[in-house]
Amino acid sequence: MSSQETKAKIIKISAELFNTKGYFGTSISDVMKATGLKKGGIYNHFQSKEELALAAFDYAFQQVSKRTLKVLKKKTSAKDRLLAILTNFLSYIDDPPVTGGCPILNTAIESDDAHPALQKKALAAMDSLCNLICRIIAKGIAKGEINPNTNPDEVASIIVCTVEGAIMMSKLYRDPIHLNRAIKHLSQYIETNL
Amino acid sequence: MSSQETKAKIIKISAELFNTKGYFGTSISDVMKATGLKKGGIYNHFQSKEELALAAFDYAFQQVSKRTLKVLKKKTSAKDRLLAILTNFLSYIDDPPVTGGCPILNTAIESDDAHPALQKKALAAMDSLCNLICRIIAKGIAKGEINPNTNPDEVASIIVCTVEGAIMMSKLYRDPIHLNRAIKHLSQYIETNL
């Protein structure tokens, strides 16, 4: 395995650990155990646990983004694109982009009062999700598919709050029903309000 | 200070630490520093960090429940009671029942894949919140204040998912706008759908 492949393997495995056990709940010993590498083999690529966690978050967000762009590919109308984003979140329970659920949600909760560098990463990732929804709505308004009185920021806020809260609930209860109800509610909201 | 007062002080201060830095992010050294006690003074009351964390969560949830019951006291109609529960969550940003935001949300996210005993506590607390909402709706249906076709479990799910997701967003962005939008959205949902 080349040095670059080893680095990529450390990042991928760490992203799953951080997304499952959290930043503070994951130790370098956990990373050593999961990767089968010695301490030197990890510190050879990353100066600190923090540097590794920031790289792991970037990787996790890349996986999230890839999955979202994939489901959007075949959808053309603004409402279909919003519904595709919603439906995509259903996979976060049974087959998440990174084991452990939504990395933006998990990192936001853990870092907001405790880790400014990770908080900044979570914020940028959340901005990217909100901006994607805003752009779809703005384009939908321009094309006459969406009510011109719609406030894109407000809708993005409602969608993201509801879906992320529902992922938390469905993971807590180990039952997809909360996410299913949230998606049904948001679909009706999009159909009738936008 | 009596032994019981010392124990109560450790619990209160630890609840704030755990709710801010998380279970894994809080060490016994942090608790020693914040309480001004020596290690023995803490282990005299709690056998382990886990035992302390479970007691701290019980205390945190007590604070949440007290605040909720207080805002419900003056409200009689079912819809007013639901709106009072919603409005109460606004205080979670500027003046939370326990420093660090919503302890049920924070503990749910951190524990779901990583700490079964805390996960069980978070689940019971979330059940209690959902059941309170369900009981208000059922009573409202019985009194003819709420549409009899309303599904209490579904409404409780939508309210809790949206509010908890919005607390996460408003804490991440350090901006109450997301929680304000979520509460406005849910108020309209309650007015028009229930």
Interface residues (C-beta under 8 A of the other chain):
Chain A: T20 K21 G22 Y23 F24 G25 G100 G101 L105 N106 A108 I109 E110 D112 D113 A114 Q119 A122 L123 M126 E154 S157 I158 V160 C161 T162 V163 E164 G165 A166 M168 M169 K171 L172 Y173 I177 H178 R181 A182 H185 Y189
Chain B: T20 K21 G22 Y23 F24 G25 G100 G101 L105 N106 A108 I109 E110 D112 D113 A114 Q119 A122 L123 M126 E154 S157 I158 V160 C161 T162 V163 E164 G165 A166 M168 M169 K171 L172 Y173 I177 H178 R181 A182 H185 Y189
